[in-house]
Amino acid sequence: MKDEAYFKQLAHQLMFELSDEEAADIKKEFETLNKQLELLENVNTEGVEEMVYPFETPTSFLREDCVENVVSVEDALKNVHKSRARHVLVPKVVK
């Protein structure tokens, strides 16, 4: 089982500090999570078919994409400060 020092070292590697109380809380949460995972590992899944999609009903209710209220390129570029070849030019933000 991991001790508080492990979590403090991990936090240090991630460039933040943990108090002793915070490390103890994280250790407790980690132990609880491990117990929950052990319970899941003990579930008998023999003969259970793998699930590919979480919903039995197909999602046919989704609408088809339809193009509406299209703005022309000329209208879109009307208020642009700079453009070239029908594209908006913006200042360089990465050095």
DABELRA-V632350 format. One record per residue. N is the residue number from 1. SS is DSSP state (2 for helix, 1 for strand, 0 for the rest). PSI is psi in degrees with one decimal (999 if undefined). NEAR is the number of other C-alpha atoms within 10 Angstrom. Layout:
N&SS&PSI&NEAR ; N&SS&PSI&NEAR
//
This chain:
1&0&143.0&8 ; 2&0&141.6&9 ; 3&0&176.6&12 ; 4&2&-33.2&20 ; 5&2&-36.3&14 ; 6&2&-45.8&13 ; 7&2&-34.1&20 ; 8&2&-39.8&20 ; 9&2&-43.2&15 ; 10&2&-43.3&14 ; 11&2&-40.4&14 ; 12&2&-40.9&12 ; 13&2&-29.7&10 ; 14&0&7.9&9 ; 15&0&40.9&8 ; 16&0&157.7&10 ; 17&0&144.7&15 ; 18&0&139.9&17 ; 19&0&167.6&10 ; 20&2&-38.6&13 ; 21&2&-43.1&10 ; 22&2&-40.7&14 ; 23&2&-40.8&20 ; 24&2&-40.4&17 ; 25&2&-43.5&13 ; 26&2&-39.7&17 ; 27&2&-42.9&19 ; 28&2&-43.7&14 ; 29&2&-38.7&12 ; 30&2&-41.6&15 ; 31&2&-41.6&14 ; 32&2&-44.2&12 ; 33&2&-43.0&12 ; 34&2&-39.3&13 ; 35&2&-40.9&12 ; 36&2&-38.5&11 ; 37&2&-36.9&11 ; 38&2&-40.2&11 ; 39&2&-42.4&10 ; 40&2&-37.7&11 ; 41&2&-26.4&10 ; 42&0&-3.3&8 ; 43&0&129.6&8 ; 44&0&114.0&8 ; 45&0&16.9&10 ; 46&0&127.2&6 ; 47&0&3.4&6 ; 48&0&126.7&7 ; 49&0&137.5&7 ; 50&0&145.3&7 ; 51&0&125.7&8 ; 52&0&-37.0&7 ; 53&0&134.5&8 ; 54&0&-10.3&7 ; 55&0&132.7&8 ; 56&0&-34.6&8 ; 57&0&127.9&8 ; 58&0&151.9&9 ; 59&0&60.5&8 ; 60&0&-5.0&7 ; 61&0&-8.4&7 ; 62&0&139.3&7 ; 63&0&157.2&7 ; 64&0&146.0&7 ; 65&0&131.8&6 ; 66&0&139.2&5 ; 67&0&125.0&6 ; 68&0&153.4&6 ; 69&0&54.5&5 ; 70&0&131.3&7 ; 71&0&130.5&9 ; 72&0&157.1&9 ; 73&2&-39.9&10 ; 74&2&-43.3&9 ; 75&2&-38.9&9 ; 76&2&-34.2&13 ; 77&0&-0.3&16 ; 78&0&-41.8&11 ; 79&0&12.3&8 ; 80&0&137.0&12 ; 81&0&-49.5&9 ; 82&0&141.2&12 ; 83&1&156.4&12 ; 84&1&133.2&8 ; 85&0&43.9&6 ; 86&0&26.7&10 ; 87&1&150.1&12 ; 88&1&130.5&12 ; 89&0&130.8&12 ; 90&0&158.2&10 ; 91&0&150.6&6 ; 92&0&133.5&6 ; 93&0&-6.9&5 ; 94&0&133.3&4 ; 95&0&999&3
//
